[in-house]
Amino acid sequence: MFDPTYTAAQQRLAAFVPHAGRDYASARNFDSTAHVSTLSPYIRHRIITEKDVLRAVLARHSPQAAEKFIQEIFWRTYWKGWLERHPAVWTAYKTDLHAALHRVQSESGMRRQWDAACHGQTGIDGFDHWAQELVKTGYLHNHARMWFASIWIFTLRLPWTLGADFFLRHLHDGDAASNTLSWRWVGGLHTVGKTYLARPDTIARYTQGRFHPTGLATQAHPLDQTAPPPPPGPVPRSDQIDPSLRTGLLLTPEDLSPGWLLDPISPAATATLHTPDARRVTTFAHAAMADCTARYGHRLGPVTPLSSAQISQWARDNNLGQIVTSYPPTGPTADTLASQDIARIIRPYDRAAWPHATHGFFRFKGLCCTNRLMAEVPLSLDRLIPRSL
Ligand SMILES: Cc1cc2nc3c(=O)[nH]c(=O)nc-3n(C[C@H](O)[C@H](O)[C@H](O)COP(=O)(O)OP(=O)(O)OC[C@H]3O[C@@H](n4cnc5c(N)ncnc54)[C@H](O)[C@@H]3O)c2cc1C
């Protein structure tokens, strides 16, 4: 379903753009890939960027007509910015997941329930289909992700971290910020007191009668949280590039459009970061990195695939004075690179948006882009996507 190449991303974008206006606004909630872009694996790895997508859509539609679609793109930006300001939430997720996996090993009842959920054998109409669809295709529609997470948490009463982990293992677009924070939002941990309850009638309506589950939880009380997230921390700072030094570029799954970095650095050598885990998102990213280095080949110098443990030796072998990478946002890649001496450069788009991701999404959206409809849109979009970039 997803060819991990820039060409495939461009083709998908071109095919979707005509539908990004009123078609998307009216039909996007139906559980079908016919009404949405299915661009997420490409945007997640920045094979094409948020800016590329916004520009293509705004070249064809007015901001008013494309408002819903623009808003969805900004959800990704908001979640990323929010997690940057609250990295402890990612750390807590990993700790809680570890504890939940331990419970799965030691509590046979939970293991059976978890196993049935992951294999789509719970007997719950719709839910079982989505579990199998995810494993088969690596993709679920947004509404299906919401229903699935809600049923996982409130009907099956499984720990939300196990569900988030199930998604991260199988999604092509598996993303620390969008995934962790969406699961937390469904469970009532993100917006205090607000949960998402999957309702049979909604499912029947937006699956056009394919599914009408019975026995779903009728109430969704917010999950307990040990401690509320701390107030937002500082916006991360971009490191400086020293143009006088011999430079190596490190490409990671977080940003596979390195053109913006190549002008200031002209790398003497490039490394692509490979991690050994078997998650689908990693396999997709490895293939996409090969496509990326082929595309930019003439500007990258010799290209070497590396694990994080091999980076220092690679720098010595190539006599590098500095290693530069596009800032890896909070998540597995940032964890892998945590101890490395690398200049992490934040994209201008993220630098402009992240400072506003402090409170709720709608305030973010109002500050950054669309919704002081519509007079401010061009101005505000320019602020987020300056013409000079
Ligand atoms: C429980 C749960 C887990 C999720 N996990 C992930 C994840 O791991 N990775 C991921 O990329 N998205 C995740 N999402 C968000 C969203 O479901 C997907 O981005 C979207 O379904 C991708 O399909 P699309 O490209 O066809 O979206 P479209 O509807 O075509 O939207 C266009 C783009 O906007 C962005 N977008 C749309 N909806 C959202 C959203 N709710 N949050 C953030 N960005 C959005 C994506 O970049 C998407 O490609 C999750 C949502 C939920 C409810």
The ligand as a Tripos MOL2 file, in Angstrom:
@<TRIPOS>MOLECULE
LIG
   53    58     1     0     0
SMALL
NO_CHARGES

@<TRIPOS>ATOM
      1 C1         -5.0290    6.6040   18.7090 C.3       1 LIG1
      2 C2         -4.3800    7.3090   17.5470 C.ar      1 LIG1
      3 C3         -3.0740    7.0230   17.2050 C.ar      1 LIG1
      4 C4         -2.4580    7.7040   16.1520 C.ar      1 LIG1
      5 N1         -1.1480    7.3890   15.8270 N.ar      1 LIG1
      6 C5         -0.5380    8.0540   14.8260 C.ar      1 LIG1
      7 C6          0.8150    7.7740   14.4810 C.ar      1 LIG1
      8 O1          1.4940    6.9470   15.1050 O.2       1 LIG1
      9 N2          1.3580    8.4450   13.4290 N.ar      1 LIG1
     10 C7          0.6590    9.3830   12.7250 C.ar      1 LIG1
     11 O2          1.2050    9.9380   11.7750 O.2       1 LIG1
     12 N3         -0.6050    9.6920   13.0480 N.ar      1 LIG1
     13 C8         -1.2270    9.0610   14.0640 C.ar      1 LIG1
     14 N4         -2.5260    9.3660   14.3800 N.ar      1 LIG1
     15 C9         -3.1700   10.5020   13.6930 C.3       1 LIG1
     16 C10        -4.0130   10.1820   12.4570 C.3       1 LIG1
     17 O3         -4.8830    9.1280   12.7180 O.3       1 LIG1
     18 C11        -3.1680    9.8510   11.2350 C.3       1 LIG1
     19 O4         -2.1670   10.8200   11.0230 O.3       1 LIG1
     20 C12        -4.0710    9.8270    9.9730 C.3       1 LIG1
     21 O5         -5.1010    8.9060   10.1530 O.3       1 LIG1
     22 C13        -3.2340    9.4900    8.7760 C.3       1 LIG1
     23 O6         -4.0440    9.2260    7.6610 O.3       1 LIG1
     24 P1         -4.0720   10.1960    6.4130 P.3       1 LIG1
     25 O7         -2.6950   10.5380    5.9890 O.co2     1 LIG1
     26 O8         -4.9600    9.5740    5.4000 O.co2     1 LIG1
     27 O9         -4.7710   11.4880    7.0550 O.3       1 LIG1
     28 P2         -5.5240   12.7290    6.4050 P.3       1 LIG1
     29 O10        -6.8950   12.7640    6.9820 O.co2     1 LIG1
     30 O11        -5.4100   12.7350    4.9450 O.co2     1 LIG1
     31 O12        -4.7370   13.9600    7.0450 O.3       1 LIG1
     32 C14        -3.6380   14.5830    6.3900 C.3       1 LIG1
     33 C15        -2.4400   14.5780    7.2820 C.3       1 LIG1
     34 O13        -2.6940   15.3320    8.4680 O.3       1 LIG1
     35 C16        -2.0420   14.7180    9.5850 C.3       1 LIG1
     36 N5         -3.0730   14.2590   10.5220 N.ar      1 LIG1
     37 C17        -4.3480   13.9380   10.2510 C.ar      1 LIG1
     38 N6         -5.0160   13.6400   11.3760 N.ar      1 LIG1
     39 C18        -4.1330   13.7760   12.3850 C.ar      1 LIG1
     40 C19        -4.2080   13.6080   13.8050 C.ar      1 LIG1
     41 N7         -5.3590   13.2780   14.4090 N.pl3     1 LIG1
     42 N8         -3.0840   13.7910   14.5350 N.ar      1 LIG1
     43 C20        -1.9250   14.1470   13.9460 C.ar      1 LIG1
     44 N9         -1.7890   14.3410   12.6100 N.ar      1 LIG1
     45 C21        -2.8830   14.1530   11.8420 C.ar      1 LIG1
     46 C22        -1.2420   13.5570    9.0340 C.3       1 LIG1
     47 O14         0.0480   14.0040    8.7220 O.3       1 LIG1
     48 C23        -2.0110   13.2010    7.7610 C.3       1 LIG1
     49 O15        -1.2040   12.5490    6.8110 O.3       1 LIG1
     50 C24        -3.1720    8.6910   15.4330 C.ar      1 LIG1
     51 C25        -4.4950    8.9780   15.7880 C.ar      1 LIG1
     52 C26        -5.1060    8.2890   16.8250 C.ar      1 LIG1
     53 C27        -6.5400    8.6120   17.1710 C.3       1 LIG1
@<TRIPOS>BOND
     1     1     2 1
     2     2     3 ar
     3     2    52 ar
     4     3     4 ar
     5     4     5 ar
     6     4    50 ar
     7     5     6 ar
     8     6     7 ar
     9     6    13 1
    10     7     8 2
    11     7     9 ar
    12     9    10 ar
    13    10    11 2
    14    10    12 ar
    15    12    13 ar
    16    13    14 ar
    17    14    15 1
    18    14    50 ar
    19    15    16 1
    20    16    17 1
    21    16    18 1
    22    18    19 1
    23    18    20 1
    24    20    21 1
    25    20    22 1
    26    22    23 1
    27    23    24 1
    28    24    25 2
    29    24    26 1
    30    24    27 1
    31    27    28 1
    32    28    29 2
    33    28    30 1
    34    28    31 1
    35    31    32 1
    36    32    33 1
    37    33    34 1
    38    33    48 1
    39    34    35 1
    40    35    36 1
    41    35    46 1
    42    36    37 ar
    43    36    45 ar
    44    37    38 ar
    45    38    39 ar
    46    39    40 ar
    47    39    45 ar
    48    40    41 1
    49    40    42 ar
    50    42    43 ar
    51    43    44 ar
    52    44    45 ar
    53    46    47 1
    54    46    48 1
    55    48    49 1
    56    50    51 ar
    57    51    52 ar
    58    52    53 1
@<TRIPOS>SUBSTRUCTURE
     1 LIG1         1 GROUP 0 **** ****
